[in-house]
Amino acid sequence: MTLVFVETGPAGVAETSLETLTFARGLGGPLHAVLVGPQPDGVRDVLAGYGVDEVHHAAGPVFGAYGGAAWATAVQAAHAATGATAVVATGTPRGMEVLAHLSARLGVAMAANVVAVAGTDPLVVRRQILGGSVLEEMRLDGTPAVLTVAGHAVEAEPAAVPGPAVPRTLDPDVAEADLVTRVVATEPAEPDRSGALTSARVVVGAGRGAGSAAGFDGVVELADLLDGALGVSRVVTSLGWRPHHEQVGQTGSRIAPEVYLPCGISGAIQHWAGCASSKTIVAINTDDQAPMVTKATYAVIGDMHEVVPAISAEIRRRRGSGA
C-alpha cells in the first residue's frame, strides 16, 4: 500500500500532486491519499479519478494554517492507520519538509527528487542530485519507504479505473512543540505574469543578454505570441531586473515545457537544473560555445535583440496571412 501526501489550493489539487499520484500507482497495491487542512470542493472526485482507494483528512484549528511539524503529525497518523509500505509526496518545499519530519520520526531514510523506480525488491529509486546534473540510484531498505517525486518527472494521467476514494477522518494529537513554527499570516502576491511557469507548455527565457531591466520587451512579446510564460536566470533576479517568481533554476522553478527558448542565457549548472526536463530547447545566444547552446536541441547564434523580434514578426506575418 502507498500513501501520498496530496497538496491542494483554492483551485483544487496541485498539478504536481497529480503527477505524484500517477507515479505512486506504479508502485503497485492500494493507493491512499492524506489531506491536511481545509479543502476546496471536488477534491475527492479528482482523487477518485486518479485511482485513490481511501482519502484520509486531518482538519481542525491546528491544521488551519501550514506548519511542517504539525502537518507531519497528520501524515504520521495516516501512516499508522494504514500501515503503508511507502509514503510519497511531491518534491515541493512543503512536501520535502513534511516528509523530512516524518522520516526522522520513523527512523528511516528519505529519498528526495525521485524520477523513476529502478527496482522493487528491495525498492531502488533513481533520483536527481547536484542540482539535477547527476542521477543516482538509492536503495530504500527501511519500512516505510519515504520519498519525494521531482516535479514533472512523470506526466499526470488519470487511472484507467477510478477508485472509490472512501473518506476517512484523522484527529491526531499535535504536540505544542510542533506548533512553534507555522504560517501566521499571508499576503497577496504581486501580480504574476509568469503564466503558471511550472505548467506552461512554452517558456521563453531571458538572461544577462537582455542587457537591462528595459531589455525584456522582446521576450515578453514573444511569450505572449506563443501563449507561453516568461522565465529568467538567477542573475536577472539578482540584479533586480525581473521578479523572483519568474526565475528558473536550482533556486527557482523547475520547468518541463514542450519548448523552451532561452535567450541570452549562458546555461550555468544552476539554471540547467531547472530546465533540463524541457522536451525541446531552442537556444539564442551570441556565444556558440555557451553551455546552453551546446546542450540545446537547436541553436541560433545571434543577438537576442535582433533574433527575437524577427521571430515575433514572422509569427505575426504568418498569422496575418492565415498560415
For each residue, the residues with C-beta under 8 A, 3 or more apart:
1: 29 30 31 32 82 83 84 85 86
2: 24 27 28 29 30 31 32 84 85 86 87 88
3: 32 33 34 56 75 78 79 82 84 86 87 88 144
4: 17 20 21 24 31 32 33 34 52 87 88 89
5: 33 34 36 75 87 88 89 95 98 99
6: 13 14 17 20 21 33 34 35 47
7: 13 14 16 17 89 90 92 94 95
8: 12 13 14 17 35 39 40 43
9: 12 14 40
10: 40
11: 40
12: 8 9 40 42 43 46
13: 6 7 8 17 18 43 46 47
14: 6 7 8 9 17 18 90 92
15: 18 19 156 198 199
16: 7 19 20 90 91 92 149 151 152 198
17: 4 6 7 8 13 14 20 21 90
18: 13 14 15 21 22 46 50 156
19: 15 16 22 23 90 149 151 152 153 154 155 156
20: 4 6 16 17 23 24 88 89 90 95 149
21: 4 6 17 18 24 25 31 33 47 50 51 52 156
22: 18 19 25 26 50 154 155 156 157
23: 19 20 26 27 88 114 149 153 154
24: 2 4 20 21 27 31 86 88 149
25: 21 22 31 50 51 159
26: 22 23 117
27: 2 23 24 86 88 117 120 123
28: 2 120
29: 1 2 85
30: 1 2 53 54
31: 1 2 4 21 24 25 50 51 52 53 163
32: 1 2 3 4 52 53 54 55 56 78 82 84
33: 3 4 5 6 21 47 52 54 55 56 165
34: 3 4 5 6 55 56 57 58 74 75 78 170
35: 6 8 39 43 55 56 57 58
36: 5 57 58 63 71 74 75
37: 58 59 63 64 65 66 71
38: 59 64
39: 8 35 43 57 59
40: 8 9 10 11 12 43
41:
42: 12 45 46
43: 8 12 13 35 39 40 46 47 55
44: 47 48 55 165 167
45: 42 48 49 165
46: 12 13 18 42 43 49 50
47: 6 13 21 33 43 44 50 52 55 163 165
48: 44 45 51 52 162 163 164 165
49: 45 46 158 159 162
50: 18 21 22 25 31 46 47 156 158 159 163
51: 21 25 31 48 158 159 161 162 163
52: 4 21 31 32 33 47 48 55 163 165
53: 30 31 32 163 164 165 166
54: 30 32 33 82 164 165 166 167 168
55: 32 33 34 35 43 44 47 52 165 166 167 168
56: 3 32 33 34 35 77 78 81 82 168 169 170
57: 34 35 36 39 167 168 169 170
58: 34 35 36 37 63 71 74 77 78 170 171 172
59: 37 38 39 63 169
60: 63 64 171
61: 64
62: 70 174 179
63: 36 37 58 59 60 70 71 74
64: 37 38 60 61
65: 37 182 183 184
66: 37 71 94 182 183
67: 70 71 178 179 181 182 183
68: 71 72 94 97 98 100 101 181
69: 72 73 101 177 178 179 180 181
70: 62 63 67 73 74 174 178 179 182
71: 36 37 58 63 66 67 68 74 75 94 98
72: 68 69 75 76 97 98 99 101 102 105 178
73: 69 70 76 77 172 173 174 175 178
74: 34 36 58 63 70 71 77 78 170 172
75: 3 5 34 36 71 72 78 79 87 98 99 102
76: 72 73 79 80 102 105 106 172
77: 56 58 73 74 80 81 170 172
78: 3 32 34 56 58 74 75 81 82 84 170
79: 3 75 76 82 83 84 87 102 106 144
80: 76 77 83
81: 56 77 78 168 170
82: 1 3 32 54 56 78 79
83: 1 79 80
84: 1 2 3 32 78 79 87 144
85: 1 2 29 143 144 145
86: 1 2 3 24 27 123 144 145 146 147
87: 2 3 4 5 75 79 84 99 102 144 145 146 147
88: 2 3 4 5 20 23 24 27 146 147 148 149
89: 4 5 7 20 92 95 96 98 99 148 149
90: 7 14 16 17 19 20 95 148 149 151
91: 16 95 96 112 113 114 148 149 150 151
92: 7 14 16 89 95 96 151
93: 96 97
94: 7 66 68 71 97 98
95: 5 7 20 89 90 91 92 98 99 148
96: 89 91 92 93 99 100 112 148
97: 68 72 93 94 100 101
98: 5 68 71 72 75 89 94 95 101 102
99: 5 72 75 87 89 95 96 102 103 110 146 147 148
100: 68 96 97 103 104 110
101: 68 69 72 97 98 104 105
102: 72 75 76 79 87 98 99 105 106 110 146
103: 99 100 106 107 108 109 110 146
104: 100 101 107
105: 72 76 101 102
106: 76 79 102 103 142 144 146
107: 103 104 142
108: 103 140 142 143 144 145 146
109: 103 138 140 142 146
110: 99 100 102 103 146 147 148
111: 114 125 127 138 140 145 146 147 148
112: 91 96 127 147 148
113: 91 127 128 129 132 148 149 150
114: 23 91 111 117 125 126 127 147 148 149 150 153
115: 126 127 128 135 149 150 153
116: 125 126 153
117: 26 27 114 120 123 124 125 126
118: 124 125 126 137
119: 122 123 124 139
120: 27 28 117 123 124
121:
122: 119 139 140 141
123: 27 86 117 119 120 139 140 145
124: 117 118 119 120 137 138 139 140
125: 111 114 116 117 118 137 138 140 147
126: 114 115 116 117 118 135 136 137 138
127: 111 112 113 114 115 135 136 137 138 147 150
128: 113 115 131 132 134 135 150 273
129: 113 132 134 135 136
130: 133 134 269
131: 128 250 269 270 272 273
132: 113 128 129 150 250 254 272 273 274 276
133: 130 269 272 273 276
134: 128 129 130
135: 115 126 127 128 129
136: 126 127 129
137: 118 124 125 126 127
138: 109 111 124 125 126 127
139: 119 122 123 124
140: 108 109 111 122 123 124 125 145 146 147
141: 122
142: 106 107 108 109 145 146
143: 85 108
144: 3 79 84 85 86 87 106 108
145: 85 86 87 108 111 123 140 142
146: 86 87 88 99 102 103 106 108 109 110 111 140 142
147: 86 87 88 99 110 111 112 114 125 127 140
148: 88 89 90 91 95 96 99 110 111 112 113 114
149: 16 19 20 23 24 88 89 90 91 113 114 115 153 154
150: 91 113 114 115 127 128 132 153 254
151: 16 19 90 91 92 198 254 256
152: 16 19 155 198 254 255 256 277
153: 19 23 114 115 116 149 150 277
154: 19 22 23 149 157
155: 19 22 152
156: 15 18 19 21 22 50
157: 22 154
158: 49 50 51 162
159: 25 49 50 51 162 163
160:
161: 51
162: 48 49 51 158 159 165
163: 31 47 48 50 51 52 53 159
164: 48 53 54
165: 33 44 45 47 48 52 53 54 55 162
166: 53 54 55
167: 44 54 55 57
168: 54 55 56 57 81
169: 56 57 59
170: 34 56 57 58 74 77 78 81
171: 58 60
172: 58 73 74 76 77
173: 73
174: 62 70 73 178 179
175: 73 178 179
176: 179 180
177: 69 180
178: 67 69 70 72 73 174 175
179: 62 67 69 70 174 175 176 182
180: 69 176 177
181: 67 68 69
182: 65 66 67 70 179
183: 65 66 67 186
184: 65
185:
186: 183
187:
188:
189: 192 245
190: 243 245
191:
192: 189 243 245
193: 220 230 246
194: 197 200 229 230 231 245 246
195: 200 223 228 229 230
196: 199 200 229
197: 194 200 203 229 230 231 245 246 248 253 255
198: 15 16 151 152 253 254 255
199: 15 196
200: 194 195 196 197 203 228 229 255 257
201: 228 257 258 259
202: 223 226 227 228 229 257 258 259 260 261
203: 197 200 223 228 229 230 231 248 255 257 259 260 261 275 278
204: 219 222 223 226 228 229 230 231 261 263
205: 219 230 231 232 233 248 260 261 262 263 265 275
206: 209 210 215 216 219 230 231 232 233 236 242 262 263 264 265 304
207: 210 232 233 235 236 262 263 264 265 266 271
208: 211 233 235 236 264 265 266
209: 206 263 264 265 285 286 303 304
210: 206 207 215 216 219 236 241 263 264 304
211: 208 214 215 305
212: 215 241
213: 216 239 240 241 242
214: 211 217
215: 206 210 211 212 218 241 305
216: 206 210 213 219 220 230 241 242
217: 214 220 221
218: 215 221 222 304 305 308 309 312
219: 204 205 206 210 216 222 223 230 263 304 308
220: 193 216 217 223 224 230
221: 217 218 224 225 308 309 312
222: 204 218 219 225 226 261 308 311 312 315
223: 195 202 203 204 219 220 226 228 229 230
224: 220 221 227 228
225: 221 222 312 315 316
226: 202 204 222 223 259 315
227: 202 224
228: 195 200 201 202 203 204 223 224 257 259
229: 194 195 196 197 200 202 203 204 223 257
230: 193 194 195 197 203 204 205 206 216 219 220 223 242 246
231: 194 197 203 204 205 206 246 247 248 252 253 255 260 275
232: 205 206 207 236 237 241 242 246 247 248
233: 205 206 207 208 236 237 247 248 249 265 266 268 271
234: 237 238 247 249 251 252 270 271
235: 207 208 238 239
236: 206 207 208 210 232 233 239 241 242 246 247
237: 232 233 234 240 241 242 243 244 246 247 252
238: 234 235
239: 213 235 236
240: 213 237
241: 210 212 213 215 216 232 236 237
242: 206 213 216 230 232 236 237 246 247
243: 190 192 237 246
244: 237 247 252
245: 189 190 192 194 197 253
246: 193 194 197 230 231 232 236 237 242 243 252
247: 231 232 233 234 236 237 242 244 251 252 253 274
248: 197 203 205 231 232 233 252 253 254 255 271 274 275
249: 233 234 252 253 270 271 272 273 274 275
250: 131 132 269 270 271 273 274
251: 234 247 270
252: 231 234 237 244 246 247 248 249 274
253: 197 198 231 245 247 248 249 274
254: 132 150 151 152 198 248 273 274 275 277
255: 152 197 198 200 203 231 248 260 274 275 277 278
256: 151 152 277 278 279
257: 200 201 202 203 228 229 260 278 279
258: 201 202 278 279 280
259: 201 202 203 226 228 278 279 280 281 282
260: 202 203 205 231 255 257 275 278 280 281 282
261: 202 203 204 205 222 281 282 283 284
262: 205 206 207 265 267 271 275 281 283 284 285 292 296
263: 204 205 206 207 209 210 219 283 284 285 304 307 308
264: 206 207 208 209 210 284 285 286 304
265: 205 206 207 208 209 233 262 271 283 285 290 292
266: 207 208 233 271 285 287 290 291 292
267: 262 271 272 283 290 291 292 293 295
268: 233 271 272 291
269: 130 131 133 250 272 273 291
270: 131 234 249 250 251 273 274
271: 207 233 234 248 249 250 262 265 266 267 268 274 275 292
272: 131 132 133 249 267 268 269 275 276 291 292 295
273: 128 131 132 133 249 250 254 269 270 276
274: 132 247 248 249 250 252 253 254 255 270 271
275: 203 205 231 248 249 254 255 260 262 271 272 278 281
276: 132 133 272 273
277: 152 153 254 255 256
278: 203 255 256 257 258 259 260 275 281
279: 256 257 258 259
280: 258 259 260 297 298
281: 259 260 261 262 275 278 292 295 296 297 298
282: 259 260 261 296 297 298 299 300
283: 261 262 263 265 267 290 292 293 295 296 298 299 300
284: 261 262 263 264 299 300 302 304 307 308
285: 209 262 263 264 265 266 288 290 292 293 299 300 301 304
286: 209 264 301 302 303
287: 266 290 293 301
288: 285 293 299 301
289: 293 294
290: 265 266 267 283 285 287 293 294
291: 266 267 268 269 272 294 295
292: 262 265 266 267 271 272 281 283 285 295 296
293: 267 283 285 287 288 289 290 296 299 301
294: 289 290 291
295: 267 272 281 283 291 292
296: 262 281 282 283 292 293 299
297: 280 281 282
298: 280 281 282 283
299: 282 283 284 285 288 293 296
300: 282 283 284 285 307
301: 285 286 287 288 293
302: 284 286 306 307
303: 209 286 306 307
304: 206 209 210 218 219 263 264 284 285 307 308
305: 211 215 218 308 309
306: 302 303 309 310
307: 263 284 300 302 303 304 310 311
308: 218 219 221 222 263 284 304 305 311 312
309: 218 221 305 306 312 313
310: 306 307 313 314
311: 222 307 308 314 315
312: 218 221 222 225 308 309 315 316
313: 309 310 316 317
314: 310 311 317 318
315: 222 225 226 311 312 318 319
316: 225 312 313 319 320
317: 313 314 320 321
318: 314 315 321 323
319: 315 316 322 323
320: 316 317
321: 317 318
322: 319
323: 318 319
